[in-house]
Amino acid sequence: MSGRGAGRQPKYQRIAADLRVAIEAGTYGPGERLPGENDLMAAHGVARMTARQALGVLQAEGVVEARKGAGVFVREFRPIRIRRLGVERLARAQWGEGRSVWETDVSGRALAVDSVEVGEEDAAPVVAGVLELADGDRVCVRRRRYTLDGRPVLLAASHFSAGLVAGTAITRPDTGPGGAYARLAELGRAPVRFREEVRSRMPTGDEAAALALPAGIPVMLVVRTAFDAGGVAVEVNDMVLDSSAYVLEYGFDA
């Protein structure tokens, strides 16, 4: 940004930008306390409200968190970098050998599923259309919450044709080695192609509570559809991601 552009910014935004640069440079590391309101007032010659707004900007971005009675601290979390177009993360060589597709994303960090709910439901119209269900057909839905290093980062709801997966481990909390994709392969319906759609919005109240999101943090929505060799959709996976916890990396040839 040019000096002229920066000069037009409100003071609180300029202070927030300076603090953000200091955090990115490592001046304030994860878990370290930022200068308080009094410190910012003295250093920048601003009113308390301006200092408070500057810290509020960083809180809304998910960069820092306020601890009651202690101050504002840099959030202690390393973002998850996912190479969305890296074929290895969804390749059969991954789940076909009994590994979770999520292992590629987290590079050995402590990933856990701390909540699993499985049941049959009426299919939402959009899901029914993608899975090419007939009127009255139901879906088996697997809802999970994933935590990384002890922090909730992702909610996932996988939808399958209930008729297709009836009697398989997909209908149980533990799907076994390789997960649901390995079970689909055993049915002769292994995924061979995937499509992902990405968008963002503010979370619902339930999503914010489940992901322990501070006020003002949006979520990323990733809808992944898995197709078998015949081009028929076998899974629709709706994922809700804490936007401050993820970096989605896309690589492609010119």
LINVENGI-V622696 format. One line per field, one symbol per residue. phi: phi as a letter, one per 30 degrees, with the letter a starting at -180 (. if undefined). psi: psi as a letter, one per 40 degrees, with the letter a starting at -180 (. if undefined). burial: b if it has 9 or more other ideal C-beta (glycine too) atoms within 8 Angstrom, else e. A space follows every 50 residues. Layout:
phi = ???
psi = ???
burial = ???
//
This chain:
phi = .ddddddddeeddddddddddddddjdcdeidddededdddddcibdedd dddddddddddidbbdceickcbddcacedccddcddddbddddddcicd dddddchiddcbccabbbacbdddeddedddhddejdccccccbcccbhi cdbacbbccbdeddceicdddcecdjeiiddddddddibedbbbbbcbab adddddddddchddejcdcccbcccccdddicdcabcccccdddcbbccc badd
psi = iidddddeiiddddddddddddddeedhiheihihadddddddefiiddd ddddddddddeediihhhedahihhghhihhhgdehdddeiddcdeeeii eedddefeighihehhhhiiihhiddddddefiiheiiihhhhihhihfe hhehhhhhhihdddeheiedeidheiheadddddddeefhheiihhhhai iiiiddddddefhihehiihhhhhhhiadeehheihhhhhhhdeeihhhh hii.
burial = eeeeebeebebbbbbbbebbebbeeeebeeeeebebbeebbeebebeeeb bbbbbebbbbbbbbebeeeeebbbbebeebebbbeeeebbeeebbbeebe bebbbbeeeebeeeeeebeeeebeeebbebbebeeebbbbbbbbbbbbee bbbbbbbbbbbbebbeebebbeeebeebbbbbbbbebebbbeebebeeee eebeeebbebbebeeebebbbbbbbbbbeeeebbbbbbbbbbbbbbeeee eeee
//
